Amino acid sequence: MDKVIVKVRGEQTGADGETNAVEVVAEGRHYYKNGMHYVLYDDHMADESISTMLKIEPDRLHLTRSGAVTQEQHFANGMESTSEYVTPLGSLTLSVRTRNMEISYGTVSGEIRVDYAMAINGMWQSDNSLSISISPEASEVGRLN
């Protein structure tokens, strides 16, 4: 596995027109198997840790989270996917409709941009964007290039 740095920026714009942003930078691991890139990293929410796996195909992104929350989201241009978002306080039905997605991925590093609408329990919640940047960790750059 290759050591990588994962930078994630998510933005949500709700009915009030206000945009909220969240940014995460984490150390992670990357490997390539059966034509897909896998990126694993831990996201820390309050005092809880959430293991996140990105499965990246040329035209699809699968995001799986486990730990303090359990969640799966699948993105592909024009696709809608529905899953359960499970927290210690209960679960919600989460639907995402991918409006636009661009994936540019090399051997180890890449960029992903997804614009999507999100509904919770069948009701539109927000318009969202997700930007993910994956790059080799500094100690790996010489070995991977």
C-alpha positions as CSV (number, residue, x, y, z in Angstrom):
1,M,0.0,0.0,0.0
2,D,1.1,3.5,-0.8
3,K,1.0,6.3,1.8
4,V,-1.1,9.2,0.6
5,I,-2.5,12.5,1.8
6,V,-6.3,12.9,1.4
7,K,-7.9,16.4,1.2
8,V,-11.7,16.5,1.2
9,R,-13.8,19.6,1.0
10,G,-17.6,19.4,1.2
11,E,-20.0,22.2,0.7
12,Q,-23.8,22.2,1.4
13,T,-26.3,24.9,0.3
14,G,-29.7,24.6,1.9
15,A,-33.1,26.1,1.2
16,D,-32.0,29.3,3.0
17,G,-29.2,29.8,0.4
18,E,-26.5,29.6,3.1
19,T,-23.5,27.5,2.2
20,N,-21.6,25.5,4.9
21,A,-18.2,24.0,4.2
22,V,-16.2,21.2,5.9
23,E,-12.6,20.4,5.2
24,V,-10.6,17.3,6.2
25,V,-7.0,16.5,5.6
26,A,-5.9,13.0,6.6
27,E,-3.1,10.5,6.1
28,G,-4.3,7.5,4.2
29,R,-3.3,4.4,2.2
30,H,-3.8,3.7,-1.5
31,Y,-3.8,0.5,-3.5
32,Y,-5.0,-0.6,-6.9
33,K,-6.8,-3.9,-7.5
34,N,-9.0,-5.2,-10.3
35,G,-9.0,-1.9,-12.2
36,M,-10.1,0.2,-9.2
37,H,-8.2,2.6,-6.9
38,Y,-8.9,2.2,-3.2
39,V,-8.1,4.9,-0.7
40,L,-8.5,4.3,3.0
41,Y,-8.3,7.0,5.7
42,D,-9.7,7.9,9.1
43,D,-11.9,10.9,9.6
44,H,-12.3,12.3,13.1
45,M,-15.7,13.7,14.1
46,A,-15.7,15.3,17.6
47,D,-14.0,12.5,19.7
48,E,-15.1,9.7,17.3
49,S,-13.1,8.1,14.5
50,I,-14.7,7.1,11.2
51,S,-13.0,4.8,8.8
52,T,-13.6,5.8,5.3
53,M,-13.0,3.9,2.1
54,L,-13.1,5.4,-1.4
55,K,-13.4,3.0,-4.3
56,I,-12.6,4.9,-7.4
57,E,-13.5,3.7,-10.9
58,P,-13.1,5.7,-14.1
59,D,-16.7,6.9,-14.0
60,R,-17.9,6.0,-10.5
61,L,-17.1,6.7,-6.9
62,H,-18.2,4.6,-4.0
63,L,-17.8,6.0,-0.5
64,T,-18.1,3.7,2.6
65,R,-17.8,5.0,6.2
66,S,-17.9,2.9,9.4
67,G,-17.3,3.6,13.0
68,A,-19.2,6.4,14.8
69,V,-21.5,6.5,11.7
70,T,-22.2,3.9,9.0
71,Q,-22.9,5.1,5.5
72,E,-22.5,4.2,1.9
73,Q,-22.9,6.6,-1.0
74,H,-22.5,5.8,-4.7
75,F,-21.9,8.5,-7.3
76,A,-22.1,8.3,-11.1
77,N,-23.3,11.0,-13.6
78,G,-27.1,11.1,-13.7
79,M,-27.5,8.3,-11.1
80,E,-29.5,8.4,-7.9
81,S,-28.6,6.1,-5.0
82,T,-30.3,5.5,-1.7
83,S,-28.7,4.2,1.5
84,E,-29.0,4.3,5.3
85,Y,-27.0,6.8,7.3
86,V,-26.7,5.1,10.8
87,T,-25.6,7.0,13.9
88,P,-25.8,6.1,17.6
89,L,-28.9,8.3,17.8
90,G,-30.8,6.6,15.0
91,S,-30.8,6.2,11.2
92,L,-31.9,8.2,8.2
93,T,-32.6,7.3,4.6
94,L,-30.2,9.3,2.5
95,S,-30.6,9.7,-1.3
96,V,-28.1,11.4,-3.6
97,R,-28.6,12.3,-7.2
98,T,-25.3,13.0,-9.0
99,R,-25.6,16.0,-11.3
100,N,-22.0,16.1,-12.4
101,M,-18.9,14.1,-11.6
102,E,-15.3,14.4,-12.9
103,I,-12.6,11.9,-12.0
104,S,-9.0,12.4,-13.0
105,Y,-6.7,9.7,-11.5
106,G,-3.2,8.7,-12.3
107,T,-1.1,5.9,-10.7
108,V,-1.5,7.0,-7.1
109,S,-2.8,10.5,-7.1
110,G,-5.9,12.1,-8.4
111,E,-8.7,14.6,-8.2
112,I,-12.4,14.0,-7.9
113,R,-15.2,16.5,-8.1
114,V,-18.9,15.6,-7.5
115,D,-21.9,17.9,-7.6
116,Y,-25.1,16.3,-6.2
117,A,-28.5,16.9,-4.6
118,M,-29.2,15.2,-1.3
119,A,-32.6,14.2,0.2
120,I,-33.2,12.9,3.7
121,N,-36.2,10.6,4.3
122,G,-37.4,11.6,0.8
123,M,-37.3,15.3,1.3
124,W,-34.8,17.5,-0.6
125,Q,-32.2,18.7,1.9
126,S,-29.4,20.5,0.1
127,D,-27.3,20.9,-3.0
128,N,-23.8,19.7,-2.4
129,S,-20.3,19.6,-3.8
130,L,-17.5,17.3,-2.9
131,S,-13.9,17.8,-3.9
132,I,-11.3,15.1,-3.1
133,S,-7.6,15.4,-3.8
134,I,-5.3,12.5,-3.2
135,S,-1.5,12.9,-3.4
136,P,1.5,10.8,-2.4
137,E,2.8,11.4,1.1
138,A,6.1,13.4,1.0
139,S,8.2,10.4,2.0
140,E,6.6,8.4,-0.9
141,V,7.1,10.9,-3.7
142,G,10.6,9.8,-4.8
143,R,9.6,6.1,-4.7
144,L,6.3,6.6,-6.6
145,N,7.6,8.9,-9.4
